[in-house]
Amino acid sequence: MAQKSLTNSQMIRRQHFEELLDFTFMCITTIGDCLEEESRNHNFKKMKPSAGSKGHEIIKKRTNAIRLSNNVLIDWKDFLNTVSKLVESLHHIEWIDLSFNDISNIDKCVLEFRNLKTLYLHGNNIEKISEVDKL
């Protein structure tokens, strides 16, 4: 019997993921603030600084979802860089919630999340429908 080959997204769905990263209602003004905060579900840990290091070392999560809703984010500056410091792989991310912030555009960095299936942007300041064309 021939084995069916799985698509990349099917293989990702079969993997085990930890809880989503939840940074909701934290008054976050830049995405980089997530590197200084603990996720609401408290399963996201930062290691204590080791001798000679600066600040906390972040333990990357094996997650497929990030919740950043109900903050005061205004732009996408350092979005990819910050998320890549928080998660094991950008390609595992299937769900991003940026609803109820102050974002006015859709950045093409979203295209780097190849398996993204859900992107919540409602409740932001996106005024031009042409922003959706970037997706």
Chimera marker file (.cmm) of the C-alpha trace (Angstrom):
<marker_set name="trace">
<marker id="1" x="0.000" y="0.000" z="0.000" r="1" g="1" b="0" radius="0.5"/>
<marker id="2" x="1.437" y="3.372" z="-1.020" r="1" g="1" b="0" radius="0.5"/>
<marker id="3" x="1.812" y="5.989" z="1.696" r="1" g="1" b="0" radius="0.5"/>
<marker id="4" x="0.245" y="9.371" z="1.146" r="1" g="1" b="0" radius="0.5"/>
<marker id="5" x="2.697" y="12.212" z="1.465" r="1" g="1" b="0" radius="0.5"/>
<marker id="6" x="1.583" y="14.929" z="3.848" r="1" g="1" b="0" radius="0.5"/>
<marker id="7" x="1.593" y="18.602" z="3.019" r="1" g="1" b="0" radius="0.5"/>
<marker id="8" x="3.581" y="20.939" z="5.244" r="1" g="1" b="0" radius="0.5"/>
<marker id="9" x="0.436" y="22.248" z="6.948" r="1" g="1" b="0" radius="0.5"/>
<marker id="10" x="-0.828" y="18.692" z="7.600" r="1" g="1" b="0" radius="0.5"/>
<marker id="11" x="2.487" y="17.787" z="9.245" r="1" g="1" b="0" radius="0.5"/>
<marker id="12" x="2.310" y="20.894" z="11.435" r="1" g="1" b="0" radius="0.5"/>
<marker id="13" x="-1.228" y="20.004" z="12.583" r="1" g="1" b="0" radius="0.5"/>
<marker id="14" x="0.023" y="16.603" z="13.754" r="1" g="1" b="0" radius="0.5"/>
<marker id="15" x="2.694" y="18.177" z="15.938" r="1" g="1" b="0" radius="0.5"/>
<marker id="16" x="2.088" y="18.899" z="19.589" r="1" g="1" b="0" radius="0.5"/>
<marker id="17" x="1.983" y="22.566" z="20.513" r="1" g="1" b="0" radius="0.5"/>
<marker id="18" x="2.022" y="24.303" z="23.860" r="1" g="1" b="0" radius="0.5"/>
<marker id="19" x="-0.610" y="26.862" z="24.820" r="1" g="1" b="0" radius="0.5"/>
<marker id="20" x="-0.795" y="30.034" z="22.805" r="1" g="1" b="0" radius="0.5"/>
<marker id="21" x="1.228" y="33.083" z="23.790" r="1" g="1" b="0" radius="0.5"/>
<marker id="22" x="-1.253" y="35.471" z="25.386" r="1" g="1" b="0" radius="0.5"/>
<marker id="23" x="-0.265" y="39.131" z="25.732" r="1" g="1" b="0" radius="0.5"/>
<marker id="24" x="-3.805" y="40.556" z="25.844" r="1" g="1" b="0" radius="0.5"/>
<marker id="25" x="-4.777" y="43.604" z="27.924" r="1" g="1" b="0" radius="0.5"/>
<marker id="26" x="-1.177" y="44.465" z="28.883" r="1" g="1" b="0" radius="0.5"/>
<marker id="27" x="-1.008" y="48.044" z="27.550" r="1" g="1" b="0" radius="0.5"/>
<marker id="28" x="1.743" y="46.937" z="25.184" r="1" g="1" b="0" radius="0.5"/>
<marker id="29" x="2.789" y="49.866" z="22.987" r="1" g="1" b="0" radius="0.5"/>
<marker id="30" x="5.429" y="48.098" z="20.864" r="1" g="1" b="0" radius="0.5"/>
<marker id="31" x="5.733" y="44.456" z="19.942" r="1" g="1" b="0" radius="0.5"/>
<marker id="32" x="9.148" y="44.462" z="21.599" r="1" g="1" b="0" radius="0.5"/>
<marker id="33" x="7.392" y="44.940" z="24.955" r="1" g="1" b="0" radius="0.5"/>
<marker id="34" x="6.461" y="41.248" z="24.763" r="1" g="1" b="0" radius="0.5"/>
<marker id="35" x="10.098" y="40.417" z="25.437" r="1" g="1" b="0" radius="0.5"/>
<marker id="36" x="9.767" y="42.117" z="28.834" r="1" g="1" b="0" radius="0.5"/>
<marker id="37" x="6.366" y="40.678" z="29.812" r="1" g="1" b="0" radius="0.5"/>
<marker id="38" x="5.215" y="37.208" z="30.778" r="1" g="1" b="0" radius="0.5"/>
<marker id="39" x="2.435" y="35.609" z="28.791" r="1" g="1" b="0" radius="0.5"/>
<marker id="40" x="-0.916" y="35.636" z="30.621" r="1" g="1" b="0" radius="0.5"/>
<marker id="41" x="-1.085" y="31.853" z="30.686" r="1" g="1" b="0" radius="0.5"/>
<marker id="42" x="2.144" y="31.822" z="32.724" r="1" g="1" b="0" radius="0.5"/>
<marker id="43" x="3.486" y="28.797" z="30.886" r="1" g="1" b="0" radius="0.5"/>
<marker id="44" x="5.818" y="31.130" z="29.056" r="1" g="1" b="0" radius="0.5"/>
<marker id="45" x="8.972" y="31.325" z="31.123" r="1" g="1" b="0" radius="0.5"/>
<marker id="46" x="12.060" y="33.434" z="31.081" r="1" g="1" b="0" radius="0.5"/>
<marker id="47" x="15.243" y="31.991" z="32.515" r="1" g="1" b="0" radius="0.5"/>
<marker id="48" x="17.066" y="33.967" z="35.151" r="1" g="1" b="0" radius="0.5"/>
<marker id="49" x="20.125" y="35.769" z="33.846" r="1" g="1" b="0" radius="0.5"/>
<marker id="50" x="23.247" y="33.672" z="33.806" r="1" g="1" b="0" radius="0.5"/>
<marker id="51" x="26.558" y="35.076" z="34.967" r="1" g="1" b="0" radius="0.5"/>
<marker id="52" x="27.816" y="37.658" z="32.498" r="1" g="1" b="0" radius="0.5"/>
<marker id="53" x="24.557" y="37.882" z="30.551" r="1" g="1" b="0" radius="0.5"/>
<marker id="54" x="22.362" y="40.927" z="30.164" r="1" g="1" b="0" radius="0.5"/>
<marker id="55" x="18.718" y="40.521" z="31.178" r="1" g="1" b="0" radius="0.5"/>
<marker id="56" x="16.586" y="37.402" z="31.029" r="1" g="1" b="0" radius="0.5"/>
<marker id="57" x="17.082" y="34.682" z="28.469" r="1" g="1" b="0" radius="0.5"/>
<marker id="58" x="13.797" y="33.855" z="26.773" r="1" g="1" b="0" radius="0.5"/>
<marker id="59" x="12.782" y="30.237" z="26.346" r="1" g="1" b="0" radius="0.5"/>
<marker id="60" x="11.124" y="29.905" z="22.966" r="1" g="1" b="0" radius="0.5"/>
<marker id="61" x="7.664" y="28.360" z="22.935" r="1" g="1" b="0" radius="0.5"/>
<marker id="62" x="6.483" y="25.632" z="20.622" r="1" g="1" b="0" radius="0.5"/>
<marker id="63" x="3.173" y="27.290" z="19.817" r="1" g="1" b="0" radius="0.5"/>
<marker id="64" x="1.015" y="27.913" z="16.785" r="1" g="1" b="0" radius="0.5"/>
<marker id="65" x="-0.897" y="30.943" z="18.095" r="1" g="1" b="0" radius="0.5"/>
<marker id="66" x="-0.200" y="34.432" z="19.431" r="1" g="1" b="0" radius="0.5"/>
<marker id="67" x="-2.756" y="36.721" z="21.049" r="1" g="1" b="0" radius="0.5"/>
<marker id="68" x="-1.879" y="40.433" z="21.196" r="1" g="1" b="0" radius="0.5"/>
<marker id="69" x="-5.377" y="41.883" z="21.272" r="1" g="1" b="0" radius="0.5"/>
<marker id="70" x="-6.590" y="44.835" z="23.324" r="1" g="1" b="0" radius="0.5"/>
<marker id="71" x="-3.290" y="46.678" z="23.578" r="1" g="1" b="0" radius="0.5"/>
<marker id="72" x="-2.086" y="49.947" z="22.075" r="1" g="1" b="0" radius="0.5"/>
<marker id="73" x="0.115" y="48.688" z="19.239" r="1" g="1" b="0" radius="0.5"/>
<marker id="74" x="0.348" y="51.241" z="16.432" r="1" g="1" b="0" radius="0.5"/>
<marker id="75" x="2.664" y="49.537" z="13.935" r="1" g="1" b="0" radius="0.5"/>
<marker id="76" x="4.422" y="46.343" z="12.878" r="1" g="1" b="0" radius="0.5"/>
<marker id="77" x="7.952" y="47.529" z="13.728" r="1" g="1" b="0" radius="0.5"/>
<marker id="78" x="10.127" y="44.550" z="14.772" r="1" g="1" b="0" radius="0.5"/>
<marker id="79" x="7.148" y="42.178" z="14.562" r="1" g="1" b="0" radius="0.5"/>
<marker id="80" x="9.039" y="39.337" z="12.836" r="1" g="1" b="0" radius="0.5"/>
<marker id="81" x="12.169" y="39.812" z="14.895" r="1" g="1" b="0" radius="0.5"/>
<marker id="82" x="10.263" y="39.779" z="18.190" r="1" g="1" b="0" radius="0.5"/>
<marker id="83" x="8.022" y="36.841" z="17.323" r="1" g="1" b="0" radius="0.5"/>
<marker id="84" x="11.055" y="34.836" z="16.189" r="1" g="1" b="0" radius="0.5"/>
<marker id="85" x="12.550" y="35.375" z="19.666" r="1" g="1" b="0" radius="0.5"/>
<marker id="86" x="9.348" y="34.115" z="21.318" r="1" g="1" b="0" radius="0.5"/>
<marker id="87" x="8.512" y="31.032" z="19.238" r="1" g="1" b="0" radius="0.5"/>
<marker id="88" x="10.466" y="28.045" z="17.942" r="1" g="1" b="0" radius="0.5"/>
<marker id="89" x="9.422" y="28.601" z="14.336" r="1" g="1" b="0" radius="0.5"/>
<marker id="90" x="7.526" y="31.300" z="12.454" r="1" g="1" b="0" radius="0.5"/>
<marker id="91" x="6.252" y="28.550" z="10.188" r="1" g="1" b="0" radius="0.5"/>
<marker id="92" x="4.322" y="26.919" z="13.037" r="1" g="1" b="0" radius="0.5"/>
<marker id="93" x="2.179" y="30.017" z="13.542" r="1" g="1" b="0" radius="0.5"/>
<marker id="94" x="-1.364" y="29.491" z="12.263" r="1" g="1" b="0" radius="0.5"/>
<marker id="95" x="-3.265" y="32.090" z="14.306" r="1" g="1" b="0" radius="0.5"/>
<marker id="96" x="-2.452" y="35.732" z="15.192" r="1" g="1" b="0" radius="0.5"/>
<marker id="97" x="-4.853" y="38.019" z="17.036" r="1" g="1" b="0" radius="0.5"/>
<marker id="98" x="-3.990" y="41.722" z="16.802" r="1" g="1" b="0" radius="0.5"/>
<marker id="99" x="-7.566" y="42.925" z="17.236" r="1" g="1" b="0" radius="0.5"/>
<marker id="100" x="-8.426" y="46.083" z="19.154" r="1" g="1" b="0" radius="0.5"/>
<marker id="101" x="-5.115" y="47.902" z="18.806" r="1" g="1" b="0" radius="0.5"/>
<marker id="102" x="-4.273" y="51.110" z="16.918" r="1" g="1" b="0" radius="0.5"/>
<marker id="103" x="-2.689" y="49.567" z="13.811" r="1" g="1" b="0" radius="0.5"/>
<marker id="104" x="-3.382" y="51.517" z="10.602" r="1" g="1" b="0" radius="0.5"/>
<marker id="105" x="-1.946" y="49.192" z="7.949" r="1" g="1" b="0" radius="0.5"/>
<marker id="106" x="-1.231" y="45.558" z="7.152" r="1" g="1" b="0" radius="0.5"/>
<marker id="107" x="2.462" y="44.857" z="6.844" r="1" g="1" b="0" radius="0.5"/>
<marker id="108" x="3.728" y="42.351" z="4.305" r="1" g="1" b="0" radius="0.5"/>
<marker id="109" x="5.719" y="40.684" z="7.111" r="1" g="1" b="0" radius="0.5"/>
<marker id="110" x="2.516" y="38.674" z="7.693" r="1" g="1" b="0" radius="0.5"/>
<marker id="111" x="3.405" y="36.720" z="4.546" r="1" g="1" b="0" radius="0.5"/>
<marker id="112" x="6.384" y="35.215" z="6.389" r="1" g="1" b="0" radius="0.5"/>
<marker id="113" x="3.931" y="33.137" z="8.429" r="1" g="1" b="0" radius="0.5"/>
<marker id="114" x="3.445" y="30.552" z="5.678" r="1" g="1" b="0" radius="0.5"/>
<marker id="115" x="0.900" y="28.481" z="7.586" r="1" g="1" b="0" radius="0.5"/>
<marker id="116" x="-1.136" y="31.409" z="8.910" r="1" g="1" b="0" radius="0.5"/>
<marker id="117" x="-4.826" y="30.616" z="8.638" r="1" g="1" b="0" radius="0.5"/>
<marker id="118" x="-6.395" y="33.186" z="10.961" r="1" g="1" b="0" radius="0.5"/>
<marker id="119" x="-5.424" y="36.843" z="11.313" r="1" g="1" b="0" radius="0.5"/>
<marker id="120" x="-7.657" y="39.019" z="13.491" r="1" g="1" b="0" radius="0.5"/>
<marker id="121" x="-7.289" y="42.735" z="12.817" r="1" g="1" b="0" radius="0.5"/>
<marker id="122" x="-10.770" y="44.048" z="13.643" r="1" g="1" b="0" radius="0.5"/>
<marker id="123" x="-11.029" y="47.032" z="15.958" r="1" g="1" b="0" radius="0.5"/>
<marker id="124" x="-7.902" y="48.723" z="14.551" r="1" g="1" b="0" radius="0.5"/>
<marker id="125" x="-7.461" y="51.926" z="12.530" r="1" g="1" b="0" radius="0.5"/>
<marker id="126" x="-7.200" y="50.286" z="9.109" r="1" g="1" b="0" radius="0.5"/>
<marker id="127" x="-9.148" y="52.617" z="6.840" r="1" g="1" b="0" radius="0.5"/>
<marker id="128" x="-8.175" y="51.482" z="3.333" r="1" g="1" b="0" radius="0.5"/>
<marker id="129" x="-9.607" y="48.224" z="2.030" r="1" g="1" b="0" radius="0.5"/>
<marker id="130" x="-6.607" y="48.080" z="-0.324" r="1" g="1" b="0" radius="0.5"/>
<marker id="131" x="-4.497" y="47.065" z="2.706" r="1" g="1" b="0" radius="0.5"/>
<marker id="132" x="-6.054" y="43.606" z="2.376" r="1" g="1" b="0" radius="0.5"/>
<marker id="133" x="-4.495" y="43.255" z="-1.096" r="1" g="1" b="0" radius="0.5"/>
<marker id="134" x="-1.131" y="42.761" z="0.613" r="1" g="1" b="0" radius="0.5"/>
<marker id="135" x="-2.349" y="39.401" z="1.813" r="1" g="1" b="0" radius="0.5"/>
<link id1="1" id2="2" r="1" g="1" b="0" radius="0.2"/>
<link id1="2" id2="3" r="1" g="1" b="0" radius="0.2"/>
<link id1="3" id2="4" r="1" g="1" b="0" radius="0.2"/>
<link id1="4" id2="5" r="1" g="1" b="0" radius="0.2"/>
<link id1="5" id2="6" r="1" g="1" b="0" radius="0.2"/>
<link id1="6" id2="7" r="1" g="1" b="0" radius="0.2"/>
<link id1="7" id2="8" r="1" g="1" b="0" radius="0.2"/>
<link id1="8" id2="9" r="1" g="1" b="0" radius="0.2"/>
<link id1="9" id2="10" r="1" g="1" b="0" radius="0.2"/>
<link id1="10" id2="11" r="1" g="1" b="0" radius="0.2"/>
<link id1="11" id2="12" r="1" g="1" b="0" radius="0.2"/>
<link id1="12" id2="13" r="1" g="1" b="0" radius="0.2"/>
<link id1="13" id2="14" r="1" g="1" b="0" radius="0.2"/>
<link id1="14" id2="15" r="1" g="1" b="0" radius="0.2"/>
<link id1="15" id2="16" r="1" g="1" b="0" radius="0.2"/>
<link id1="16" id2="17" r="1" g="1" b="0" radius="0.2"/>
<link id1="17" id2="18" r="1" g="1" b="0" radius="0.2"/>
<link id1="18" id2="19" r="1" g="1" b="0" radius="0.2"/>
<link id1="19" id2="20" r="1" g="1" b="0" radius="0.2"/>
<link id1="20" id2="21" r="1" g="1" b="0" radius="0.2"/>
<link id1="21" id2="22" r="1" g="1" b="0" radius="0.2"/>
<link id1="22" id2="23" r="1" g="1" b="0" radius="0.2"/>
<link id1="23" id2="24" r="1" g="1" b="0" radius="0.2"/>
<link id1="24" id2="25" r="1" g="1" b="0" radius="0.2"/>
<link id1="25" id2="26" r="1" g="1" b="0" radius="0.2"/>
<link id1="26" id2="27" r="1" g="1" b="0" radius="0.2"/>
<link id1="27" id2="28" r="1" g="1" b="0" radius="0.2"/>
<link id1="28" id2="29" r="1" g="1" b="0" radius="0.2"/>
<link id1="29" id2="30" r="1" g="1" b="0" radius="0.2"/>
<link id1="30" id2="31" r="1" g="1" b="0" radius="0.2"/>
<link id1="31" id2="32" r="1" g="1" b="0" radius="0.2"/>
<link id1="32" id2="33" r="1" g="1" b="0" radius="0.2"/>
<link id1="33" id2="34" r="1" g="1" b="0" radius="0.2"/>
<link id1="34" id2="35" r="1" g="1" b="0" radius="0.2"/>
<link id1="35" id2="36" r="1" g="1" b="0" radius="0.2"/>
<link id1="36" id2="37" r="1" g="1" b="0" radius="0.2"/>
<link id1="37" id2="38" r="1" g="1" b="0" radius="0.2"/>
<link id1="38" id2="39" r="1" g="1" b="0" radius="0.2"/>
<link id1="39" id2="40" r="1" g="1" b="0" radius="0.2"/>
<link id1="40" id2="41" r="1" g="1" b="0" radius="0.2"/>
<link id1="41" id2="42" r="1" g="1" b="0" radius="0.2"/>
<link id1="42" id2="43" r="1" g="1" b="0" radius="0.2"/>
<link id1="43" id2="44" r="1" g="1" b="0" radius="0.2"/>
<link id1="44" id2="45" r="1" g="1" b="0" radius="0.2"/>
<link id1="45" id2="46" r="1" g="1" b="0" radius="0.2"/>
<link id1="46" id2="47" r="1" g="1" b="0" radius="0.2"/>
<link id1="47" id2="48" r="1" g="1" b="0" radius="0.2"/>
<link id1="48" id2="49" r="1" g="1" b="0" radius="0.2"/>
<link id1="49" id2="50" r="1" g="1" b="0" radius="0.2"/>
<link id1="50" id2="51" r="1" g="1" b="0" radius="0.2"/>
<link id1="51" id2="52" r="1" g="1" b="0" radius="0.2"/>
<link id1="52" id2="53" r="1" g="1" b="0" radius="0.2"/>
<link id1="53" id2="54" r="1" g="1" b="0" radius="0.2"/>
<link id1="54" id2="55" r="1" g="1" b="0" radius="0.2"/>
<link id1="55" id2="56" r="1" g="1" b="0" radius="0.2"/>
<link id1="56" id2="57" r="1" g="1" b="0" radius="0.2"/>
<link id1="57" id2="58" r="1" g="1" b="0" radius="0.2"/>
<link id1="58" id2="59" r="1" g="1" b="0" radius="0.2"/>
<link id1="59" id2="60" r="1" g="1" b="0" radius="0.2"/>
<link id1="60" id2="61" r="1" g="1" b="0" radius="0.2"/>
<link id1="61" id2="62" r="1" g="1" b="0" radius="0.2"/>
<link id1="62" id2="63" r="1" g="1" b="0" radius="0.2"/>
<link id1="63" id2="64" r="1" g="1" b="0" radius="0.2"/>
<link id1="64" id2="65" r="1" g="1" b="0" radius="0.2"/>
<link id1="65" id2="66" r="1" g="1" b="0" radius="0.2"/>
<link id1="66" id2="67" r="1" g="1" b="0" radius="0.2"/>
<link id1="67" id2="68" r="1" g="1" b="0" radius="0.2"/>
<link id1="68" id2="69" r="1" g="1" b="0" radius="0.2"/>
<link id1="69" id2="70" r="1" g="1" b="0" radius="0.2"/>
<link id1="70" id2="71" r="1" g="1" b="0" radius="0.2"/>
<link id1="71" id2="72" r="1" g="1" b="0" radius="0.2"/>
<link id1="72" id2="73" r="1" g="1" b="0" radius="0.2"/>
<link id1="73" id2="74" r="1" g="1" b="0" radius="0.2"/>
<link id1="74" id2="75" r="1" g="1" b="0" radius="0.2"/>
<link id1="75" id2="76" r="1" g="1" b="0" radius="0.2"/>
<link id1="76" id2="77" r="1" g="1" b="0" radius="0.2"/>
<link id1="77" id2="78" r="1" g="1" b="0" radius="0.2"/>
<link id1="78" id2="79" r="1" g="1" b="0" radius="0.2"/>
<link id1="79" id2="80" r="1" g="1" b="0" radius="0.2"/>
<link id1="80" id2="81" r="1" g="1" b="0" radius="0.2"/>
<link id1="81" id2="82" r="1" g="1" b="0" radius="0.2"/>
<link id1="82" id2="83" r="1" g="1" b="0" radius="0.2"/>
<link id1="83" id2="84" r="1" g="1" b="0" radius="0.2"/>
<link id1="84" id2="85" r="1" g="1" b="0" radius="0.2"/>
<link id1="85" id2="86" r="1" g="1" b="0" radius="0.2"/>
<link id1="86" id2="87" r="1" g="1" b="0" radius="0.2"/>
<link id1="87" id2="88" r="1" g="1" b="0" radius="0.2"/>
<link id1="88" id2="89" r="1" g="1" b="0" radius="0.2"/>
<link id1="89" id2="90" r="1" g="1" b="0" radius="0.2"/>
<link id1="90" id2="91" r="1" g="1" b="0" radius="0.2"/>
<link id1="91" id2="92" r="1" g="1" b="0" radius="0.2"/>
<link id1="92" id2="93" r="1" g="1" b="0" radius="0.2"/>
<link id1="93" id2="94" r="1" g="1" b="0" radius="0.2"/>
<link id1="94" id2="95" r="1" g="1" b="0" radius="0.2"/>
<link id1="95" id2="96" r="1" g="1" b="0" radius="0.2"/>
<link id1="96" id2="97" r="1" g="1" b="0" radius="0.2"/>
<link id1="97" id2="98" r="1" g="1" b="0" radius="0.2"/>
<link id1="98" id2="99" r="1" g="1" b="0" radius="0.2"/>
<link id1="99" id2="100" r="1" g="1" b="0" radius="0.2"/>
<link id1="100" id2="101" r="1" g="1" b="0" radius="0.2"/>
<link id1="101" id2="102" r="1" g="1" b="0" radius="0.2"/>
<link id1="102" id2="103" r="1" g="1" b="0" radius="0.2"/>
<link id1="103" id2="104" r="1" g="1" b="0" radius="0.2"/>
<link id1="104" id2="105" r="1" g="1" b="0" radius="0.2"/>
<link id1="105" id2="106" r="1" g="1" b="0" radius="0.2"/>
<link id1="106" id2="107" r="1" g="1" b="0" radius="0.2"/>
<link id1="107" id2="108" r="1" g="1" b="0" radius="0.2"/>
<link id1="108" id2="109" r="1" g="1" b="0" radius="0.2"/>
<link id1="109" id2="110" r="1" g="1" b="0" radius="0.2"/>
<link id1="110" id2="111" r="1" g="1" b="0" radius="0.2"/>
<link id1="111" id2="112" r="1" g="1" b="0" radius="0.2"/>
<link id1="112" id2="113" r="1" g="1" b="0" radius="0.2"/>
<link id1="113" id2="114" r="1" g="1" b="0" radius="0.2"/>
<link id1="114" id2="115" r="1" g="1" b="0" radius="0.2"/>
<link id1="115" id2="116" r="1" g="1" b="0" radius="0.2"/>
<link id1="116" id2="117" r="1" g="1" b="0" radius="0.2"/>
<link id1="117" id2="118" r="1" g="1" b="0" radius="0.2"/>
<link id1="118" id2="119" r="1" g="1" b="0" radius="0.2"/>
<link id1="119" id2="120" r="1" g="1" b="0" radius="0.2"/>
<link id1="120" id2="121" r="1" g="1" b="0" radius="0.2"/>
<link id1="121" id2="122" r="1" g="1" b="0" radius="0.2"/>
<link id1="122" id2="123" r="1" g="1" b="0" radius="0.2"/>
<link id1="123" id2="124" r="1" g="1" b="0" radius="0.2"/>
<link id1="124" id2="125" r="1" g="1" b="0" radius="0.2"/>
<link id1="125" id2="126" r="1" g="1" b="0" radius="0.2"/>
<link id1="126" id2="127" r="1" g="1" b="0" radius="0.2"/>
<link id1="127" id2="128" r="1" g="1" b="0" radius="0.2"/>
<link id1="128" id2="129" r="1" g="1" b="0" radius="0.2"/>
<link id1="129" id2="130" r="1" g="1" b="0" radius="0.2"/>
<link id1="130" id2="131" r="1" g="1" b="0" radius="0.2"/>
<link id1="131" id2="132" r="1" g="1" b="0" radius="0.2"/>
<link id1="132" id2="133" r="1" g="1" b="0" radius="0.2"/>
<link id1="133" id2="134" r="1" g="1" b="0" radius="0.2"/>
<link id1="134" id2="135" r="1" g="1" b="0" radius="0.2"/>
</marker_set>
